Amino acid sequence: MNNTVVIENIKKWLKQTKSSQVWLAEQIQVSPTMLSQMLKGERKIQTKHLISICKVTGMTPNQLAKDENKQDSNEPAYVLMLQMSN
């Protein structure tokens, strides 16, 4: 997951909803300083915090990680399918 994209999407959500970083920090039970460091890229967003952010924003991890500036490419997607046998 691209941390930069996730950070930008969180910032975008905060702006769109007119919510503050302090409010979001309270909702996900971290200090405002810690959230600020996460949103500056100085600190990694832990999985438990990402899940909490998803609950608060109503977004899925995939939505948070989606780069809106990147065009969908026509690159093939590879799926590994395994078949179990006895």
C-alpha positions, 0 to 999 in steps of 0.5 A: 500500500502506498503510504503517500497516497493514503496520507493524501486521501486522508487529508483530502477527506479531512478537507472535504468534511471540514474535520480537523486533525485533532478531531480525527486523532481523538476518534482513532485514539492517538495523540494529535502529535502522533497523527500529525507525524503520520500525515507528514510521513514521519511516522508509519501508519500502523494497521490498527490505526488504518483500520480505525481511520477506515471506520471513522471515514467510512472508507475501505483500505482500498479506497484509502489507497486508491490514487485518484490522479493515476489513470486506470491502465490496461495492464493485464492483471495476474491472478494465481489460481491453485487447485488442491488435489488429494 
